Structures are given as structure tokens and as C-alpha cells.
């Protein structure tokens, strides 16, 4: 701000007080001269940042206060940024998938739709429901309930279905961690099953199992298992 006032003074030959008035800046703020040099604080911050490279200015300020240095957190932040010590934030990686529209099916086991539904018991504990639906017959092939599901648990459920029904040509699912893990991908490759991941934020691309979950919340589960929906 002080530089802006000086620029106005030089360009329009205004007095400092007039330039401050036009820019709505207090004259006392413009004329303020720091009583202490920031060099010592800068050196101390650089030293601490080398010891704690993952610490931001707030945590470095705490270390300074613990060492007996009385310094304002705003001053620490200013010197911290001027010294180029600000941590770089990592950009979140977004999952990119190609469009996965629904297909035309002519027989059972051409594609299975798989997804999780979330609910809670009377005690308040969250539960997850794993549903597997045949996209052609609309049968619920599996309905597993637990508080959590690992990818190995998912493949174990699918192996049980395959034992008495046979393997599907493809499995359609979302991008959850259980369904994008190395174990699940390797299992699909081993079984020679095509894995169709829908686009993030596009649940309609897995409409068969989403429709089943709508019925699941309205009707008793024992009436939906192995029943077309």
C-alpha cells in the first residue's frame, strides 16, 4: 500500500496526505517505520523450516514461542511468505473414466452390476450392504451386510456366486477403493472378466443396481434376494 501511495504522489504531484486520502489509507500506516529488522526472524524461520520441512507458519510460530521469542503470528506469516517457505499444496487427482452407457443384454451372466448401499442400525452404527445384480434377469445374486468390506471379501462373495452360477462376461461397478484395488483388478484379469467402471458422479450408468437399492429400502430384504426387480 505504501508503494501505491508513492506512485500516486509521483504521477500526480500530490502530497502524501492527499494521496492517502484518495486511496483511503491512514497516514499513520503509510508513515510507519518498522522498529525491528526482520532479518533475525527470517534466519530463525529458515533454520526451523529446515529442521521441520512439513511445518507451516502456525506450527513454526508455536516453536518460536516455546523458545521464548515474543513475536506476533501475523509478522511470522508475513516473513514466512517473503522467505518463500510456504508449503505447496498438492492438487487432488480426479478419477477420469470414459462414458460407460448401459448395454443391451440377451442372456443371464452377460453382466453383473455391483455396488454398496449405506445404512445404520438402531444403535447408530453404520453398515454397508454389498449387492450383486444380474443385469439381464434383474436377480439379486448376493446381499452381504457388514460394517466394512475389503476387496478380498468382495471377491470371496463373487467366487461363491460363480461356483453355482458360472462366471459373468463383465462386472459393472463404481470407483470405490474396494473395486479399484490391485487385488480386485488382478482377480478380474485372472477370471478373464471385463471390468466396467462407471464415470464418477454418474450413478445412472449403473442403473440396475441403483434401482435395486431403491427397492431394498422399501421392501424386506428376504423378498428381494434371487427375485427379479
N, C-alpha and C positions, 0 to 999 in steps of 0.2 A: 504494500500500500504506500509506503514511503517513496518507492520508486515512481509510482503513478503520480504522486503529488509533485515530485521534482520534474517529471515530464511535462505536466500542465504548466508549471512555473516557467520552464524554458521556452515552451511553444507559444504561450500567450502572454508572457511577461507579467504574470500575476504575482502578488505577494503570497507568501506561504500561507498566511491566514485565509486569504481569499480562495486559494486553491483547495485548502482543506474544507472550506465551507461548500464549495461546489461539489466536491467528492463526498461530502457528509462524513468527514473523518475528524476526530478530535485533534486539536492542535497539540495537546499534550502527548498523544500517542505518536504523532509524527516527529515530535522533537525528542522523544525518549531516547536515551543513550544507555546501552547495557553497562552495568557496573562491573560485571564479571565476564571474563572471556570464556567461551565455550570450548576452548582447546583442551583443557584438562578433562572436561566431561566427555568430549569426543574420544580422547585417548582411552579413557576408562571404559566407555561403552564398547569400543573396538576390542579392547582386551577381554571384556566379559563375553562379547559375542563370539570370539574365537574359542573360548572355553565352553560356551553353551550355544552352539550354532543354531539350534532349533528353538531358542527362546526369543519371544517377541519383546517389544519395548516395555510392556507391562511387567513381565517377569524380570527383565533386567532392572527395572525401577525398584522392584522388591529387593533384589540383590544389593543395589546401591544403598537403599535404606538400612538394610541389615548391617552393612559395613560402616554405618554411622554417617553417611553423606545425606544431608538435608537438601533435597532437590525436588522441585515440582515435577509432577508427571507430565505436564504439558511441555515443559522445557526438555525433558528427556525424549519425548516423542518428536519434537522439532529437530533436535540434534541427531537423533536416531535416523530420521529420514534424510537429513542433509548428508550424513555419513554413508548413505547407501546401504544401510544394514537391514532394510525392510525385507521380510521374507516374501518370496514369490509364492503366490497361491497356485496350486495345481488345478488345471482345468479338468472338470469332471468329464470322463469319457462316456459318451452316449452310445447305446447299442443301436446299430444300424442294420435293419433287415429289409430284404426285398418283400414286396407285397406277396401275401400268401392267401389268395382267394380260395373259397370252398370249391371242391371238385364235384363231378358227377360220379356217383358210385352205383355199381350194378350187382355187387355181392358182398357178403359179410367178410370181415378181416381185410378189406382193402385199406382201411384207415381207422385207427383208434384215436379218439380225442381224449386228452388227459389234462387235468387241471386241479387246482386246490381251491376249496371253499373255506372260509374262516367263520368261526362262531365262538361262543363261550358257554361254559356250563353254569349251573346255578350258583356255584361257589365263586364265579367270576374268572376262573382260569380259562385262558384262550386255548382253543383247539383248532386243528386243521383237518379237513376231510379231503382225502385223495379220491378222485372219481376218474374212472376209465369208461368211456362210452364208445360203442361201435357206431361209426358214422353212418352206416347203411341201415342196420336193423334198429338203431337207436336204443340198444340194450345197455344197461349198466353192467359192465363186466366185473367191476370191483368197487368197493366203497370202504375205504380204510380210514379209521379215525385215530388220531394221536395228537400229542402236544407239539410234536415236531417230526419232520421227515428228512432223513438223509438220502442221498442219491442211491445208496446201496439198498435202502429199504424200498425205494420206488422200483428198482429193477427186480427185487425179490418178489414183489407183488405181481409185476408183469410176467415173470417166469412162471408163477403159479397159474396165471391165466393161459399162458402158452401151452402148458402141459396138457390141458384138456380141451383147448380150442384151436391151437395152432398159432403160427406167427402172423402178424399183420404185415402188409406191404410197407406201411408208413405209420408214423405216430405224429400227431399234431399237438403242439403244446406252446406255452408262452416261454419267456426268457428268464424264469426263476433260477436261482443258483443251483437247485437240485437237478434241473433239467438242462443245464449248460455245463455241468461239471465234467471233468476228464473221464470219470468212471462211467457216467451215463452216455457220453459220446462214444467211448470205447465199446460199451455194451451194444449200442445200436450198430456199430461197424461190425462187431463180431457176429451179430444176428442177421446182418445184411438187411436192416430195417431203415428205410428212409426217414430222416428226422426233419419235420417241417416246423420251424419256429415262426410264430406269427410276429407281426411288427409290434413294437412297444406302443401301448396305448390304443391298440386295435382289437379289443376282445371279440368284436363281431367276426373276426377271421377264425375264431374257434367257437362258432355259434352253437354247435350241437351240445357241447358240454356246458356252455353258459345257460342254455335253455334247460338242461337237466338240473342245474343248480337252482334255477328258479322254482322248478317243481319240488326239489328237495326241501326247500324252505317252507313249502306249503303242505306237503303230504308226508305221512310216516315213511321212514327210510325202508322198512321191510316190504312196503308195497311197490317200491321203485326198483329194487335190485332184480336183475335179469328180466326186466319188463320194459317193452318199448315205450319211449317217451315222445 
